[in-house]
Amino acid sequence: MTAMPPPRATMKDVAALAGVSPKTVSNVVTGTTAVSEETRRKVDAAMAQLDFVPNLNARGLRKGRSGIIAVALPDLATAFSAELVHRLVEAAHERGLAVQIEETATDPERERELVSRARAHLVDGLILNPIRLEDSVLKYADRLPPLVVLGEVEQNRADHVRIDSRRAAAEATRHVLSRGATRIAVIGADDDSAVATATSRLRLEGVHDALREAGIARDTALEINPMPWSMTGGAEGVQTLFRRGVAFDAIIALTDSLALGALHALHDHGVSVPDDVIVTGFDDVEFSRYTSPSLTTIAFDRRAFADAALGLLESRMDDRTAPPRSLTLSHHLLERDSTRGTPRGHRP
């Protein structure tokens, strides 16, 4: 009987033998980040001992690649972006890829600069999270380098990884309705086609879906879109509700950062959560577990999200002719203390 060959060594195996991190091994392999000569010798010796062939050599350099990809998100200051970037970098390094991080904000020119660098072969592929199709380079996807789109922008021009934000927002709304809420404020809401982001449109549509099912009419006085979508914006959203003098018994914040700011402002105004008002967020960032009360939110597996994006990007770099693919990952409502009550409501 022919003996089976030993399993192929991985970058993690090399890192363990050399006594360094997988990221350091990736830096040695790609040459994109300086490491000490001593560290380089350790990694080179470990690779030789394990007969390790990095993916970059086997699949990248042979095809004239740089071994670098770019990831561009709208706002790197948010907790969600930080957690997502962490997972993307982790997944990329395990594949022997270095990552260049960019912030696009609301400036389409930054996306165009990324595309120019990719065309100059400085990066092999792009992972973009555009906020609006109207302003994005996605309009010219047929002329772009290998590309994967993250998030809510609905398009069929490039590979796409998403969760069903509309359905998720509807589930959050049904949840607060089941607790007895009827005056539901939405922070982050905007369906103005001239300024609304894809995220705000879809998530607000989900809220409206659930309200229609319950026979509750939309009240635009309860819909607020503070910019940017930060904790400060969430607090300002609550201040706007108080200035408008509207009654409300629930707040659906379209991100956790907005929800955290809302919780703070409600506390400052003496409004109890969940006794007076119940609150939900979206994204399940780490902070949401440790607020007081802890935050009910929409959760999904960020590492699975990153793996899906990197998998699509590697496939696209190997085959530019395949039709675009879209992956929708699962999500779930994670109930915590901020909705464990029957709200009495806030009255102006």
N, C-alpha and C positions, 0 to 999 in steps of 0.2 A: 504494500500500500504506500502510495506517495505521501510523504509528510506535507501537511499544510504549511505554507509560508507563515512566518510570524506576522502579527498585525503591524501595519505601517505606523511608524512613529508620528506623533502629532507635535504641534508647537508647544502644547502643555507638557508633553514628555520632555522636550528639550529644556523648557524652563525649569522643570523640577530637577533635572540632572545638573544643570548649570547653576542652580540656586538663585535664579532671577525670576522676574514676572514674565508671563506670556507677552505683555506689551513690549518689554525690553527685547525679547527675541524678535518680535515683529520689527522693532526699530533697527536691529542689526540686519535683518533680512532685506528690508526695503531701503535702508540707508538714508531715510528721510529725517531722522533725528539723531543727533550726535550722542554717542555713548563712549565710555572710557575704553582705552585700549585693553585694559585688564578684563573688563566685562566682555568685550568683543572676543577676546581669546577664549574665555570660558564658554561662550555660546558656540563659537566655531568648533571647539573641541567636542562639545556635547552633540552638535549636529553630525560631526564625523563619526563619533562613537555609535550613534543611533542610526546612522545611514539615513538621515532625515533630508528629504527633498521638499523645500517649501513650495507651496502653491504658486508663489510669485515667480519662482524660476520655472516651474513646470508649465504654468499656464499664462504667466504674465510677460516675463522678459522675452520668451520665445515668440510672443505675438507683438512685441514692440510696445509693451505697456509700461506705465510709470509705477504701477502698484499703489497709486493714490486715488482715492475717491473723494468727492466733496459732498458734504451734508449742509443744507441751508434751511434754517428754520426762521419764522418771522420774528420771534422775540426770545432771545436766549436768557433773559432775566427771569422768566417764569419757572416755577418748580416743575411743571410738566415738561418743558423743553429740556431742563437739566437732566431729568430722569430719562427722557427718551434719548438724548445724545449719549448718555452713559451707556445705555443698552446698545445703541448703534455702534459705538466705538468698540465695545466689548466683542460684539459679534463680528465686526470687521477684522479686528486683530486676530481672532481665531481663524480667519480665512487668509491671513497673511497680507491684509490690506491696511495701509495707513489712511488716516482720515483728516481731511481739511474741513474745519468748521467755519461756517459763515452765518451771518444774520442778515436777512433780507429786509426786515421791518416792512414798511409799506412802499418800498422803493423798487419798482420793476427793473431799474437800471442795474441793481445788484445781481438779479438773476441773469441779466444779459452779460455781465462781466464774467460770471461763472461759466456760462456757455462759451464765451470767447476763450477762456483758459482751457476748457475741455477740447475745443477745436485745435488749440495749439499743442495738444497732447501733454499738457501739464497735469491733468487728471483724466482717469480712464472712464469715469461715470459719475452721475449726479443723483443725489436723493434730495428732492425738493418738497417743501410743504408750502405751496402758494396759498395766499389767503383769498384771492379772487381770480377766476379764469380770465376775466376781462383785461386784467393788467399783466397777466403772466406770459412768459415765453412759451407756455404750453400751446399758445395759438399757432406756433410754428413747430410743433412736435416732430413733424416729418423731416425737418432739417436739423434736428438736435442730436447731440451725442447720446450714448446710452443713458437712460433716464428712468427713474422710478418716482412716482408721485405719492406723497403721504397725505392723508387727511380727507377733508370733505369736498374739495373741488371736484365736481362731477364732470368727467370727461372720458372719452374713449380713444384718446390719441397716444397715450403712454401707459406703461405698466403702472398699476395702482394698488396700494394697500390702504385699507380703511376699516373702520367699524361703521355700523349703520347708525349714524348720529340721530337721524330723524326718529327711528324706532326707539332708540335709547332715551331720547328726551320725552317721547310719549310715555314710556314706562315710568320715568321719574314723575311725570305729571299724574299718571294714574295712581301712583303710590301716595302722593300727597292728597289726592282726592279721596282715596280710601281711608285716610285719617280724618276726613271730615272737612278739609279745606275747600273753600269755594271762591275766595278772593286771592288769586295766585299771581304774585308779582314775578316778573322775569327780568333778571339782571344780565345784560349781554344781548338783549333782544334787539333785532333790527332787520326789517325786510325791505328797507329802502334800496331799490336796485342800484342807485347811484353810489352808495357808500357801504352797503352791507357786505360783510365777508361771507364766504360760503358756509363757514361754521355757524354764524349767527342766523343765516337764512334757514338752514336745515334744522337746527335745533329748535328754532322758534316754530317752524312748521310742525315739528313733533308735538310741541306744547299745544298748538292749536288743534291738532288731530284729537288729542285726548279731551280737550275742552269741548269740542263738538260732540264727541261720543257721550259726554256727560250732560249735554244740553246747556252748557254755560257759554254765554256770549263773550267774545273777546272784548277786553277793555284796554285800549291803547295807553290809558293813563297809568296802567300797571306795568308797562313795558319800557325798559330803560337800557340804553347802551352806552355806558361810560367807557371812555377810551383813555389809556390802554386797558386791556383786560388784566388787571393786577389787583392785589389786595387793596390798594388805594382806590382803584376804580370801583371795587365792590362796596367799600365804605361810602364813597360818593354816591353810588346808586341808591343806597338806603337813605342818605340825606335828601336825595331828590324826591323819593317817595314821601318823606315827611314834609318837604316843602310843598308838594302838590296837594297834601292834605287828603290822601286817599286811604281808605281802609284796606287792610290786607291781613291774611292769616297764614300765608305761606310765601316763601321765596324759592324760586328755582333759579339758581345761578348757573350760567352755561359753562363755567370752569370752576375748579376748586379754589383757585386764587381769588376769583370774585366772591365765592361763598365765604372764604375766610375773612375777607374785609367786611362783608355783610354781617357776619356774626359779631365782629368787634363793634361795629356801629350800633347794632341792635342792643348790645350790652350797655353801651354808653348812654343810650336813650331809655334804659330801664325796661326794655322789652325782653321777656323771658323766652328762651328757646329750650324745649319745645312747648312750654305751657301756653304762651301767647301766640307765637309764630313758629312754624316748622320750616326747615331749610334743607335744600339738597344742593349738591355740587355735581361736578362732572370731571372725571379723569383719575380719581383715587391717588392723588399724590401723597407722599409720606406724611406731610403735615396734617392731612385730613383725619388721620387716626388719633392725633394727639391734641386736637382742639377740645375746648370745653363748652358745650358737649361735643363729642366726636361726630364727624360729619357723614351723613348718608350721601352716597355718590354713585356714579356709574364707573365700574371698574373693568379693565381688560388687561391682558397679559402683555406688558411692554416688551419683554424679551422675545415672545413669539412674534410681536409686531416687527421688531428689528430683524429677526431671522427671516421673516417673510420678505422684507424689503431687500435685504442683502442677497437672498436667494434669487429674487427676480432680477436684480441688477447684474449678478454674475451671469445668469442665463442670457440677459440682453447683451452683455458685452461679448458673449460667445456667438450669439446669433442675432444680428441686427434685423433680419428679415421676418422673424416670427410675428404674428399678430399680437397686439397689446393684450395683456392679461390683467384681470382685476381680482384681488383677493379681499374678501370681507371677513374679518376676524370676529369671534364671538365676544360678547360683553355681558355683564350682569349688574343688576342693581344691588349694591352693598348697603344694607340697612344698618345704621348706627343710631346713636342717641338723639341726633338733631331732628328726627321725625318720629320718635317714640313718645307720642302724646296726641291728645285731641286738642288742637289749638283754639283758644278763646278768641284770638284775633286782636289786631291793633286798630283802634279807632282814633281818628284825629280829634 
